[in-house]
Amino acid sequence: MKKKFKTYEFDYARKAKSVSYGALRNKKNIKGIVIHYTSGSKDTAKNECDYFATGNTRSAGAHIFIDYDGKSGRSIPLTRTAWSVGNPDGCYQRGTYYSTLNNSNTVSIELCGIANRFASEVQIEETEEVIRWIKRSCPNVQYIVRHYDIVRKNCPAPYVENEKAWRQLQKRLLKCIK
């Protein structure tokens, strides 16, 4: 049964443990959406939400997970800062958007099951729907970037290793916030 959150129905919702997120924030201050990948090849939105709700012990999390079959899961409310794009140990280089986008002003979407492949069409379509919902909830969103574009982490790897594929996906996703 889908879980409804102010005009969007996720296939699954389970709140992450508090170690995964931080302070409350105003959705009007959210400027960007960051696309990540879980680095798994067979993981699902449901099992990622379950893990972050019960097993996670580190400062890491994401607002939304979308799996290869187009199922979506909500893990952290948009009104909370997810620990997802920072550089706490200084182990990554600064990317193009390092000074513009950070944990407190972005929403993170994790694409599941794309470790060795690009996102499926149904996964992209669900991502587009989720982005439209985010834009309605967070009217000042103007950027859609990869984790790589903030801290040069190889994430989402298939779209870091193939810049042309990323530009095509990004162009498609940006249409959802115009």
N, CA, C and O of each residue as an XYZ file, in Angstrom:
712
protein
N       0.828     -1.180      0.000
C       0.000      0.000      0.000
C       0.878      1.251      0.000
O       1.804      1.371      0.802
N       0.576      2.175     -0.905
C       1.356      3.398     -1.007
C       1.106      4.312      0.179
O       0.010      4.324      0.740
N       2.119      5.076      0.560
C       2.022      6.047      1.643
C       1.952      7.440      1.020
O       2.830      7.812      0.242
N       0.929      8.204      1.351
C       0.713      9.508      0.746
C       1.318     10.610      1.604
O       1.107     10.656      2.816
N       2.072     11.500      0.960
C       2.690     12.647      1.616
C       2.391     13.895      0.813
O       3.075     14.192     -0.166
N       1.362     14.629      1.230
C       0.993     15.903      0.607
C       1.079     15.853     -0.915
O       1.948     16.489     -1.511
N       0.217     15.129     -1.517
C       0.015     14.993     -2.956
C       0.996     14.069     -3.675
O       0.996     14.022     -4.905
N       1.817     13.344     -2.950
C       2.656     12.348     -3.614
C       2.554     11.030     -2.862
O       2.635     11.000     -1.634
N       2.380      9.966     -3.585
C       2.278      8.651     -2.961
C       3.544      7.838     -3.217
O       3.836      7.445     -4.347
N       4.280      7.599     -2.147
C       5.449      6.736     -2.226
C       4.995      5.291     -2.065
O       4.003      5.011     -1.392
N       5.725      4.388     -2.684
C       5.404      2.975     -2.529
C       5.714      2.495     -1.122
O       5.118      1.534     -0.635
N       6.653      3.172     -0.473
C       7.087      2.730      0.837
C       7.594      3.952      1.598
O       8.164      4.863      0.997
N       7.396      3.976      2.883
C       7.922      5.059      3.714
C       8.270      4.507      5.080
O       7.476      3.810      5.712
N       9.448      4.827      5.514
C       9.896      4.443      6.841
C      10.966      5.439      7.247
O      11.973      5.593      6.557
N      10.751      6.107      8.355
C      11.669      7.176      8.758
C      13.008      6.614      9.211
O      13.078      5.662      9.988
N      14.052      7.224      8.709
C      15.414      6.838      9.062
C      15.703      7.133     10.528
O      15.052      7.972     11.151
N      16.699      6.422     11.068
C      17.166      6.706     12.418
C      17.722      8.122     12.459
O      18.201      8.633     11.446
N      17.662      8.753     13.616
C      18.054     10.157     13.745
C      19.523     10.415     13.420
O      19.887     11.560     13.149
N      20.372      9.403     13.438
C      21.767      9.579     13.068
C      21.896      9.933     11.578
O      22.940     10.426     11.150
N      20.856      9.688     10.799
C      20.872      9.908      9.348
C      20.541     11.335      8.932
O      20.729     11.704      7.773
N      20.055     12.129      9.860
C      19.620     13.480      9.483
C      19.842     14.453     10.629
O      20.133     14.069     11.762
N      19.692     15.735     10.287
C      19.931     16.779     11.276
C      18.732     17.690     11.460
O      17.585     17.246     11.513
N      19.026     18.949     11.554
C      18.069     19.977     11.959
C      16.872     20.127     11.030
O      16.894     19.747      9.860
N      15.827     20.702     11.619
C      14.683     21.116     10.808
C      15.130     22.244      9.893
O      16.069     22.975     10.209
N      14.452     22.384      8.753
C      14.775     23.450      7.824
C      13.508     23.902      7.115
O      12.506     23.188      7.077
N      13.576     25.081      6.565
C      12.457     25.642      5.817
C      12.577     25.172      4.368
O      13.627     25.345      3.749
N      11.534     24.590      3.831
C      11.575     24.079      2.456
C      11.793     25.190      1.429
O      12.216     24.916      0.307
N      11.510     26.434      1.798
C      11.759     27.558      0.881
C      13.256     27.802      0.675
O      13.647     28.463     -0.287
N      14.097     27.272      1.574
C      15.541     27.459      1.462
C      16.230     26.368      0.654
O      17.446     26.414      0.465
N      15.484     25.406      0.183
C      16.067     24.308     -0.594
C      16.283     24.781     -2.025
O      15.352     25.230     -2.694
N      17.533     24.671     -2.484
C      17.913     25.179     -3.803
C      18.202     24.087     -4.822
O      18.188     24.348     -6.025
N      18.464     22.866     -4.359
C      18.885     21.855     -5.313
C      18.458     20.448     -4.968
O      18.084     20.142     -3.836
N      18.524     19.600     -5.982
C      18.273     18.170     -5.846
C      19.556     17.467     -6.259
O      20.124     17.755     -7.312
N      20.006     16.544     -5.421
C      21.244     15.821     -5.689
C      20.904     14.367     -6.002
O      20.201     13.699     -5.244
N      21.416     13.898     -7.127
C      21.215     12.522     -7.556
C      22.415     11.688     -7.105
O      23.566     12.025     -7.383
N      22.122     10.607     -6.411
C      23.130      9.674     -5.904
C      22.832      8.278     -6.446
O      21.861      8.076     -7.177
N      23.671      7.329     -6.082
C      23.340      5.922     -6.288
C      23.808      5.143     -5.085
O      24.765      5.533     -4.417
N      23.142      4.050     -4.808
C      23.444      3.271     -3.615
C      24.648      2.360     -3.806
O      25.158      1.808     -2.831
N      25.102      2.197     -5.006
C      26.212      1.331     -5.427
C      25.874     -0.157     -5.360
O      26.755     -1.002     -5.518
N      24.615     -0.475     -5.131
C      24.175     -1.867     -5.170
C      23.615     -2.213     -6.537
O      23.228     -1.329     -7.301
N      23.574     -3.492     -6.841
C      23.035     -3.907     -8.138
C      21.643     -4.519     -8.017
O      20.916     -4.597     -9.007
N      21.266     -4.953     -6.820
C      19.962     -5.592     -6.646
C      19.165     -5.015     -5.485
O      18.142     -5.582     -5.100
N      19.610     -3.911     -4.927
C      18.899     -3.324     -3.797
C      17.623     -2.640     -4.259
O      17.463     -2.320     -5.437
N      16.721     -2.422     -3.317
C      15.432     -1.793     -3.622
C      15.213     -0.588     -2.710
O      15.895     -0.414     -1.700
N      14.255      0.225     -3.094
C      13.890      1.380     -2.257
C      13.450      0.904     -0.876
O      13.802      1.509      0.136
N      12.689     -0.170     -0.840
C      12.202     -0.694      0.435
C      13.342     -1.143      1.331
O      13.388     -0.771      2.503
N      14.277     -1.949      0.792
C      15.328     -2.421      1.693
C      16.290     -1.310      2.106
O      16.894     -1.393      3.175
N      16.443     -0.288      1.294
C      17.272      0.853      1.701
C      16.577      1.644      2.819
O      17.214      2.030      3.799
N      15.274      1.880      2.666
C      14.526      2.572      3.739
C      14.576      1.767      5.032
O      14.764      2.329      6.111
N      14.408      0.458      4.922
C      14.472     -0.398      6.107
C      15.841     -0.329      6.773
O      15.934     -0.241      7.997
N      16.901     -0.368      5.973
C      18.249     -0.301      6.529
C      18.458      1.013      7.296
O      18.940      1.003      8.429
N      18.094      2.136      6.676
C      18.320      3.418      7.341
C      17.419      3.614      8.549
O      17.729      4.429      9.419
N      16.321      2.892      8.621
C      15.425      2.964      9.783
C      15.895      2.085     10.935
O      15.574      2.360     12.092
N      16.648      1.035     10.636
C      16.999      0.074     11.686
C      18.489     -0.220     11.827
O      18.951     -0.486     12.937
N      19.249     -0.181     10.743
C      20.632     -0.637     10.803
C      21.689      0.432     10.719
O      22.818      0.210     11.158
N      21.369      1.565     10.178
C      22.378      2.595      9.965
C      22.956      3.093     11.292
O      22.216      3.373     12.236
N      24.298      3.202     11.353
C      24.962      3.696     12.556
C      25.880      4.877     12.257
O      26.621      5.317     13.136
N      25.842      5.389     11.047
C      26.738      6.494     10.680
C      25.933      7.700     10.216
O      24.745      7.589      9.914
N      26.574      8.822     10.164
C      25.925     10.055      9.717
C      25.797     10.042      8.198
O      26.582     10.672      7.489
N      24.805      9.322      7.719
C      24.552      9.203      6.281
C      23.076      8.915      6.087
O      22.453      8.232      6.900
N      22.526      9.436      5.012
C      21.122      9.187      4.724
C      20.711      9.855      3.426
O      21.502     10.561      2.801
N      19.476      9.630      3.026
C      18.900     10.263      1.839
C      17.416     10.467      2.087
O      16.796      9.739      2.862
N      16.871     11.441      1.436
C      15.441     11.699      1.580
C      14.612     10.624      0.889
O      13.617     10.147      1.435
N      15.032     10.249     -0.316
C      14.209      9.384     -1.164
C      15.080      8.350     -1.864
O      16.204      8.638     -2.276
N      14.542      7.145     -1.991
C      15.179      6.060     -2.743
C      14.240      5.653     -3.870
O      13.028      5.555     -3.678
N      14.809      5.418     -5.043
C      14.008      4.961     -6.181
C      14.715      3.764     -6.796
O      15.880      3.854     -7.186
N      14.000      2.629     -6.881
C      14.662      1.421     -7.372
C      14.480      1.218     -8.870
O      13.720      1.928     -9.528
N      15.194      0.235     -9.386
C      15.253     -0.043    -10.822
C      13.878     -0.362    -11.401
O      13.637     -0.142    -12.588
N      12.976     -0.881    -10.568
C      11.627     -1.218    -11.008
C      10.651     -0.048    -10.864
O       9.452     -0.208    -11.090
N      11.161      1.122    -10.491
C      10.332      2.311    -10.400
C       9.582      2.473     -9.094
O       8.681      3.308     -9.006
N       9.923      1.710     -8.091
C       9.301      1.857     -6.771
C      10.065      2.927     -5.998
O      11.287      3.032     -6.098
N       9.321      3.718     -5.227
C       9.953      4.799     -4.481
C       9.742      4.623     -2.984
O       8.739      4.066     -2.538
N      10.710      5.109     -2.226
C      10.627      5.062     -0.776
C      11.077      6.378     -0.175
O      12.070      6.962     -0.608
N      10.343      6.842      0.825
C      10.723      8.065      1.534
C      11.337      7.684      2.860
O      10.763      6.903      3.620
N      12.511      8.240      3.141
C      13.245      7.887      4.348
C      13.395      9.063      5.317
O      13.351      8.880      6.533
N      13.567     10.244      4.782
C      13.761     11.435      5.608
C      12.813     12.525      5.084
O      12.760     12.759      3.877
N      12.076     13.185      5.958
C      11.189     14.260      5.507
C      11.978     15.395      4.844
O      13.130     15.642      5.202
N      11.370     16.073      3.897
C      12.025     17.198      3.230
C      12.352     18.319      4.203
O      13.224     19.143      3.928
N      11.670     18.359      5.330
C      11.911     19.405      6.330
C      13.125     19.124      7.213
O      13.412     19.888      8.134
N      13.830     18.047      6.939
C      15.045     17.699      7.688
C      16.260     17.690      6.767
O      16.149     17.379      5.581
N      17.403     18.028      7.313
C      18.667     17.979      6.593
C      19.196     16.546      6.611
O      19.449     15.985      7.678
N      19.360     15.962      5.439
C      19.946     14.614      5.343
C      21.465     14.740      5.273
O      21.989     15.646      4.625
N      22.164     13.832      5.939
C      23.631     13.802      5.863
C      23.989     13.029      4.596
O      24.114     11.805      4.619
N      24.153     13.761      3.485
C      24.299     13.070      2.209
C      25.308     13.668      1.236
O      25.774     12.950      0.351
N      25.665     14.919      1.351
C      26.584     15.496      0.369
C      27.795     16.175      0.992
O      28.551     16.842      0.286
N      27.990     16.026      2.261
C      29.093     16.713      2.925
C      30.442     16.085      2.651
O      30.557     15.099      1.923
N      31.446     16.669      3.242
C      32.821     16.227      3.092
C      33.491     16.308      4.465
O      34.457     17.049      4.647
N      32.963     15.529      5.442
C      33.394     15.716      6.828
C      34.871     15.448      7.090
O      35.460     16.074      7.972
N      35.470     14.548      6.357
C      36.879     14.218      6.599
C      37.809     14.890      5.606
O      39.023     14.691      5.649
N      37.242     15.683      4.717
C      38.065     16.349      3.715
C      38.674     15.386      2.707
O      39.700     15.690      2.098
N      38.051     14.229      2.527
C      38.631     13.211      1.650
C      38.274     13.413      0.179
O      38.828     12.734     -0.687
N      37.355     14.336     -0.117
C      36.967     14.593     -1.500
C      37.377     15.998     -1.907
O      37.536     16.880     -1.063
N      37.545     16.194     -3.204
C      37.853     17.514     -3.730
C      36.569     18.333     -3.847
O      35.465     17.789     -3.859
N      36.737     19.614     -3.930
C      35.581     20.490     -4.116
C      35.126     20.435     -5.567
O      35.926     20.575     -6.492
N      33.833     20.229     -5.746
C      33.260     20.209     -7.086
C      32.732     21.580     -7.478
O      32.829     22.542     -6.717
N      32.184     21.649     -8.653
C      31.662     22.889     -9.218
C      30.636     23.558     -8.317
O      30.604     24.786     -8.230
N      29.799     22.778     -7.648
C      28.715     23.329     -6.830
C      29.022     23.301     -5.330
O      28.115     23.473     -4.516
N      30.265     23.093     -4.960
C      30.644     22.977     -3.551
C      30.244     24.201     -2.732
O      29.801     24.063     -1.592
N      30.395     25.384     -3.295
C      30.081     26.623     -2.565
C      28.608     27.001     -2.636
O      28.167     27.915     -1.938
N      27.842     26.305     -3.475
C      26.437     26.647     -3.697
C      25.475     25.686     -3.012
O      24.476     26.111     -2.432
N      25.773     24.394     -3.077
C      24.859     23.370     -2.581
C      25.509     22.573     -1.458
O      26.700     22.266     -1.503
N      24.699     22.240     -0.445
C      25.199     21.498      0.707
C      24.056     20.688      1.319
O      22.945     20.677      0.788
N      24.326     20.024      2.414
C      23.298     19.208      3.062
C      22.053     20.018      3.432
O      20.932     19.527      3.301
N      22.245     21.234      3.884
C      21.110     21.997      4.411
C      20.204     22.592      3.341
O      19.077     22.982      3.648
N      20.662     22.673      2.095
C      19.815     23.296      1.070
C      19.548     22.396     -0.139
O      19.249     22.879     -1.231
N      19.662     21.073      0.075
C      19.383     20.130     -1.010
C      18.486     18.995     -0.539
O      18.350     18.729      0.655
N      17.881     18.337     -1.517
C      17.141     17.103     -1.312
C      17.924     16.017     -2.035
O      18.313     16.197     -3.189
N      18.158     14.896     -1.368
C      18.927     13.814     -1.973
C      18.041     12.656     -2.400
O      17.214     12.157     -1.636
N      18.242     12.244     -3.654
C      17.552     11.089     -4.221
C      18.600     10.037     -4.548
O      19.541     10.295     -5.299
N      18.429      8.856     -3.981
C      19.319      7.723     -4.259
C      18.666      6.807     -5.288
O      17.535      6.358     -5.099
N      19.375      6.533     -6.372
C      18.917      5.567     -7.359
C      19.482      4.202     -6.970
O      20.695      4.033     -6.847
N      18.601      3.246     -6.781
C      18.989      1.900     -6.343
C      19.152      0.964     -7.542
O      18.461      1.104     -8.551
N      20.070      0.016     -7.415
C      20.202     -1.044     -8.405
C      20.863     -0.644     -9.701
O      20.655     -1.299    -10.722
N      21.665      0.426     -9.691
C      22.308      0.845    -10.938
C      23.835      0.788    -10.854
O      24.520      1.569    -11.515
N      24.362     -0.116    -10.060
C      25.810     -0.185     -9.868
C      26.558     -0.346    -11.186
O      27.596      0.285    -11.383
N      26.056     -1.172    -12.082
C      26.770     -1.471    -13.324
C      25.955     -1.133    -14.562
O      26.180     -1.693    -15.635
N      25.006     -0.212    -14.408
C      24.142      0.130    -15.538
C      23.506      1.495    -15.288
O      23.562      2.038    -14.184
N      22.908      2.025    -16.337
C      22.178      3.270    -16.210
C      20.799      2.984    -15.639
O      20.350      1.838    -15.615
N      20.140      4.021    -15.187
C      18.787      3.895    -14.649
C      17.844      3.367    -15.733
O      18.017      3.653    -16.917
N      16.857      2.598    -15.310
C      15.848      2.088    -16.247
C      14.875      3.213    -16.601
O      14.807      4.229    -15.909
N      14.132      3.021    -17.675
C      13.146      4.029    -18.080
C      12.109      4.253    -16.982
O      11.765      5.397    -16.682
N      11.611      3.180    -16.385
C      10.598      3.324    -15.333
C      11.192      4.010    -14.091
O      10.488      4.743    -13.397
N      12.450      3.779    -13.818
C      13.130      4.453    -12.707
C      13.263      5.954    -12.988
O      13.059      6.780    -12.098
N      13.604      6.291    -14.214
C      13.705      7.705    -14.592
C      12.338      8.372    -14.521
O      12.224      9.499    -14.038
N      11.306      7.694    -14.993
C       9.962      8.265    -14.950
C       9.505      8.518    -13.515
O       8.890      9.547    -13.233
N       9.802      7.589    -12.611
C       9.457      7.798    -11.199
C      10.265      8.953    -10.618
O       9.744      9.742     -9.830
N      11.528      9.055    -11.002
C      12.376     10.159    -10.544
C      11.798     11.490    -11.016
O      11.789     12.465    -10.264
N      11.322     11.533    -12.238
C      10.698     12.762    -12.749
C       9.473     13.132    -11.917
O       9.282     14.301    -11.580
N       8.644     12.146    -11.587
C       7.452     12.415    -10.773
C       7.837     12.925     -9.386
O       7.234     13.866     -8.869
N       8.830     12.303     -8.802
C       9.296     12.726     -7.475
C       9.846     14.151     -7.540
O       9.580     14.959     -6.649
N      10.602     14.459     -8.577
C      11.166     15.807     -8.719
C      10.055     16.839     -8.882
O      10.152     17.931     -8.324
N       9.015     16.523     -9.624
C       7.886     17.456     -9.751
C       7.250     17.714     -8.383
O       6.897     18.847     -8.057
N       7.110     16.653     -7.592
C       6.559     16.794     -6.242
C       7.476     17.651     -5.370
O       7.006     18.515     -4.631
N       8.791     17.409     -5.458
C       9.744     18.206     -4.679
C       9.627     19.680     -5.069
O       9.616     20.552     -4.200
N       9.541     19.957     -6.349
C       9.445     21.349     -6.815
C       8.178     22.020     -6.280
O       8.209     23.196     -5.917
N       7.066     21.282     -6.227
C       5.847     21.855     -5.653
C       6.020     22.140     -4.165
O       5.495     23.127     -3.650
N       6.759     21.272     -3.480
C       6.974     21.426     -2.034
C       8.077     22.426     -1.708
O       8.051     23.075     -0.662
N       9.035     22.542     -2.605
C      10.213     23.390     -2.400
C      10.343     24.308     -3.618
O      11.119     24.009     -4.525
N       9.613     25.398     -3.655
C       9.483     26.202     -4.874
C      10.764     26.858     -5.386
O      10.814     27.287     -6.538
N      11.793     26.942     -4.553
C      13.025     27.610     -4.970
C      14.098     26.670     -5.516
O      15.234     27.089     -5.737
N      13.749     25.416     -5.732
C      14.700     24.471     -6.339
C      15.041     24.955     -7.748
O      14.158     25.234     -8.559
N      16.342     25.047     -8.016
C      16.784     25.468     -9.347
C      17.925     24.635     -9.912
O      18.302     24.813    -11.070
N      18.475     23.736     -9.118
C      19.589     22.910     -9.573
C      19.250     21.429     -9.455
O      18.554     21.011     -8.530
N      19.747     20.645    -10.400
C      19.756     19.186    -10.282
C      21.159     18.756    -10.664
O      21.593     18.931    -11.803
N      21.862     18.189     -9.693
C      23.273     17.835     -9.877
C      23.541     16.439     -9.340
O      22.715     15.847     -8.645
N      24.709     15.935     -9.677
C      25.189     14.669     -9.111
C      25.939     14.962     -7.805
O      26.413     16.076     -7.582
N      26.034     13.964     -6.970
C      26.879     14.072     -5.773
C      28.286     14.498     -6.207
O      28.928     15.319     -5.552
N      28.743     13.937     -7.298
C      30.061     14.250     -7.862
C      30.252     15.753     -8.078
O      31.347     16.274     -7.868
N      29.222     16.431     -8.483
C      29.329     17.860     -8.800
C      29.546     18.724     -7.560
O      29.907     19.895     -7.680
N      29.332     18.164     -6.382
C      29.539     18.912     -5.141
C      30.887     18.573     -4.513
O      31.637     19.471     -4.128
N      31.199     17.281     -4.407
C      32.450     16.896     -3.726
C      33.317     15.912     -4.516
O      34.209     15.289     -3.941
N      33.080     15.767     -5.784
C      33.899     14.909     -6.651
C      33.927     13.439     -6.219
O      34.856     12.708     -6.565
N      32.927     13.014     -5.476
C      32.780     11.591     -5.159
C      32.239     10.896     -6.406
O      31.426     11.475     -7.126
N      32.667      9.680     -6.669
C      32.252      8.939     -7.861
C      30.810      8.437     -7.692
O      30.561      7.238     -7.568
N      29.885      9.379     -7.691
C      28.484      9.069     -7.380
C      27.564     10.025     -8.131
O      27.726     11.242     -8.038
N      26.622      9.499     -8.858
C      26.363      8.100     -9.203
C      27.340      7.631    -10.279
O      27.396      8.205    -11.367
N      28.101      6.600     -9.974
C      29.216      6.162    -10.824
C      28.871      6.020    -12.308
O      29.626      6.518    -13.143
N      27.770      5.365    -12.676
C      27.508      5.232    -14.117
C      27.385      6.583    -14.829
O      27.685      6.695    -16.018
N      26.944      7.600    -14.097
C      26.760      8.927    -14.685
C      27.945      9.856    -14.440
O      27.967     10.972    -14.958
N      28.915      9.421    -13.671
C      30.178     10.145    -13.554
C      31.117      9.642    -14.648
O      31.842     10.420    -15.268
N      31.092      8.352    -14.869
C      31.969      7.737    -15.867
C      31.529      8.022    -17.297
O      32.312      7.834    -18.229
N      30.299      8.469    -17.488
C      29.792      8.786    -18.820
C      29.091     10.145    -18.764
O      27.895     10.239    -18.486
N      29.858     11.176    -19.031
C      29.354     12.551    -18.942
C      28.197     12.799    -19.907
O      27.251     13.510    -19.567
N      28.262     12.228    -21.092
C      27.194     12.414    -22.073
C      25.873     11.849    -21.535
O      24.824     12.482    -21.663
N      25.931     10.670    -20.941
C      24.717     10.064    -20.373
C      24.167     10.945    -19.243
O      22.953     11.105    -19.119
N      25.058     11.517    -18.420
C      24.596     12.398    -17.354
C      23.916     13.637    -17.929
O      22.832     14.011    -17.481
N      24.536     14.270    -18.906
C      23.959     15.490    -19.480
C      22.572     15.209    -20.068
O      21.675     16.046    -19.958
N      22.391     14.052    -20.684
C      21.076     13.685    -21.222
C      20.056     13.502    -20.097
O      18.934     14.000    -20.182
N      20.456     12.782    -19.040
C      19.552     12.580    -17.905
C      19.267     13.907    -17.205
O      18.114     14.202    -16.891
N      20.282     14.692    -16.960
C      20.103     15.973    -16.279
C      19.163     16.885    -17.065
O      18.293     17.528    -16.478
N      19.329     16.945    -18.378
C      18.452     17.774    -19.220
C      16.993     17.336    -19.066
O      16.092     18.169    -18.970
N      16.780     16.046    -19.044
C      15.434     15.521    -18.881
C      14.866     15.864    -17.505
O      13.709     16.269    -17.397
N      15.664     15.705    -16.461
C      15.201     15.982    -15.113
C      14.974     17.477    -14.871
O      14.051     17.857    -14.150
N      15.803     18.313    -15.465
C      15.646     19.760    -15.295
C      14.301     20.257    -15.838
O      13.765     21.253    -15.353
N      13.773     19.582    -16.818
C      12.455     19.965    -17.353
C      11.374     19.866    -16.278
O      10.343     20.532    -16.374
N      11.597     19.060    -15.281
C      10.607     18.855    -14.206
C      10.559     20.009    -13.222
O       9.614     20.106    -12.438
N      11.553     20.887    -13.242
C      11.549     22.014    -12.298
C      11.332     23.350    -12.999
O      11.362     24.398    -12.353
N      11.122     23.328    -14.272
C      10.919     24.584    -15.035
C       9.480     25.018    -14.955
O       9.113     26.044    -15.528
